[in-house]
Amino acid sequence: MKPLSRRQEQVLQATVHHYVDTMEPVGSRTLVQRFSMPASSATIRSAMGALEQRGLLTQPHTSSGRIPSALGYRHYVDCLLPEPAATVLHLERELTGLSLGWAALDDLLLQLARRLTDFTGLMSLITRPTRTQPQLAAIRLVQSGERLLVMLVENSGHASHLNLRHPHATSDELDAIERWAEQQLRGGSLNWEKLPTQLQRSGDVLRHALEHPSISAEPTTLVHGLSRLVAEPEFQSAQDLGPLLQLIDDEPMALISPGAEARVLIGQEHPQSALEACSVVQAPYRCGHEGTGHVALIGPMRMAYATACSAVERVARHLELLLS
């Protein structure tokens, strides 16, 4: 895109600020008066016309003023984003008082999600860290009566446990399965087709347990502020809101776009069509061997991007400090 003139940048920035504050289309005279622009209404009107021709502003009705388009918000976020308001420092001070000492991780994430919504007025979402491509390194089996205790050790050192009902297991059989699994994992994975016939019964119990959906379940996703989202004027149409609510219910992780970098996705930039009227501001946080989680805010394209970006980044960095 051809660079904007300084005047056009000022007009675009002012139009975004006005629309975020009022949700009303704005004309040149209002921009001059409200933002004390050192130019005539005719000059500002000319700049608005040029921005509309380039797709950065749009006119919802023939006789109305202009509002930002999705492309206009994109240019604003990329090139014109101001410093966040001083109120963000208040959020940062609050974060320093939060720790894992008083709560489980999920309780902490929910507290942070609530604080994000209260601070920004947007729907917040925080995911638990998810390990990236974990690889099974060892299996240990312990018989306890009719129960079979299974410890799964990943290459990161992370361990999980299964408690299975297996009344017919013998110590010799379990030792043999452990040795077989150790040999298989040296090659990278378990090839159940090579399981010896005499180990088939115990092996099937273990294989079915490892294939259970709960072993590979998605990380916990904590969502807060849905009522704030549906109360926005942009989402008053049930036809537009239905797919978004279904996505939040069925696949909350899909609200986060894949990638390990902080980013802002505006409208149709998001791969989920249910979010085409939304913007998503997201940032990752890393937790050692536990992998990566995400902090996000979801709202209409008409949002205070500087505040949203700063709040998400600060919460993500604070989580990294707590979990490192």
C-alpha positions, -999 to +999 in steps of 0.1 A: +000+000+000+012+035-008+021+053+024-004+077+039+003+114+042+007+128+076-027+144+074-044+111+063-028+093+093-041+120+117-076+117+102-076+079+103-063+078+139-089+104+150-117+085+132-108+053+150-107+070+184-140+087+178-158+056+167-144+035+195-156+061+220-190+068+205-199+041+179-211+069+157-200+078+122-180+111+122-178+140+097-150+164+090-164+192+111-166+170+142-130+158+138-118+194+135-137+205+166-131+174+188-094+168+180-084+205+174-070+196+140-051+225+124-069+224+092-103+234+076-133+211+074-128+210+036-092+198+040-102+171+065-131+161+043-107+157+013-085+135+034-114+114+045-125+109+009-090+097+000-090+073+029-124+060+018-111+054-018-082+034-004-106+012+017-095+025+051-128+043+059-163+034+049-196+052+049-224+031+064-251+054+049-251+079+020-258+109+042-237+098+072-201+103+083-174+077+080-163+048+102-131+027+101-131-004+079-114-037+088-085-025+066-085+008+084-082-009+118-054-030+104-034+001+094-041+017+127-028-013+147+002-017+125+013+020+122-007+043+144-012+026+177-006+051+206+010+043+239-015+027+263-032+048+289-017+053+323-045+030+337-025+000+324+001+007+352-027+001+377-033-034+361+005-041+363+005-032+400-024-055+406-006-084+388+024-081+411+002-091+440-009-123+424+010-155+429+006-193+428+010-194+466-027-189+472-043-209+445-041-237+420-031-228+385-067-229+371-078-206+399-051-182+391-059-183+354-096-176+361-087-147+384-066-132+356-093-138+330-118-119+352-094-091+358-087-087+321-125-085+313-131-060+341-101-039+329-110-039+292-147-047+289-139-075+265-143-113+266-110-129+279-096-163+273-066-180+289-054-215+280-033-238+302+001-245+288+002-273+263+033-293+257+045-291+222+048-326+205+054-346+237+071-380+231+066-410+253+100-420+267+091-448+292+063-468+307+063-483+342+037-508+353+028-517+389+001-543+399-020-535+429-046-562+434-070-560+405-057-526+395-028-518+372-010-485+379+007-471+348+032-443+349+039-425+316+071-405+313+077-381+284+110-370+270+105-336+287+105-353+321+067-348+325+050-378+341+013-388+342-005-417+357-033-441+348-052-464+371-066-494+352-087-524+361-068-555+351-075-585+373-056-611+352-021-595+350+009-614+363+042-599+374+061-618+347+038-606+320+040-569+332+078-571+333+078-585+298+056-557+285+078-531+301+109-545+284+090-547+251+078-511+255+114-499+263+127-516+231+099-500+210+104-465+224+140-466+215+127-465+179+104-436+187+070-451+192+050-482+202+042-505+172+014-526+186+015-549+156+048-562+169+034-571+203+042-608+211+011-631+211+017-641+248+015-604+258-016-597+238-042-596+266-023-572+289-010-552+259-046-546+246-056-532+281-026-508+280-031-498+243-068-490+247-059-468+278-033-449+259-057-443+230-084-429+253-093-392+244-085-380+279-048-388+274-046-364+245-072-339+256-069-302+248-056-280+275-081-263+298-095-231+283-108-205+308-133-180+293-148-150+311-169-121+300-192-138+274-220-116+286-199-085+278-194-098+243-230-105+234-241-072+249-221-053+222-243-036+196-223-054+168-237-088+181-274-080+185-283-102+154-290-138+164-279-149+130-244-134+135-241-144+171-252-181+168-220-194+151-198-175+175-216-189+206-214-224+191-176-220+185-171-208+221-191-238+234-176-265+212-141-254+204-129-225+226-093-233+217-102-224+181-106-187+192-068-187+194-049-186+161-020-210+158+014-194+163+038-185+191+039-148+186+018-119+199-007-108+173-039-090+165-063-106+141-090-083+127-122-096+111-117-120+082-080-123+090-090-149+116-093-185+102-127-190+119-155-175+099-176-171+132-151-144+142-154-123+111-171-094+130-145-096+158-109-088+166-087-111+187-057-098+206-035-127+217-001-133+233+017-165+243+032-173+276+058-200+281+061-224+310+094-243+308+088-280+298+050-275+302+050-257+269+030-227+258-003-212+268-021-181+254-038-150+268-064-134+246-091-108+244-120-111+220-144-082+211-158-062+182-134-046+157-144-014+175-121-018+205-094+002+223-065-017+207-036+000+226-052-010+260-061-045+248-026-052+234-008-039+265-031-057+289-027-091+272+011-087+270+014-078+306-007-108+318+013-131+296+046-119+309+034-121+345+023-157+339+058-165+325+074-150+357+051-170+380+055-203+362+092-202+353 
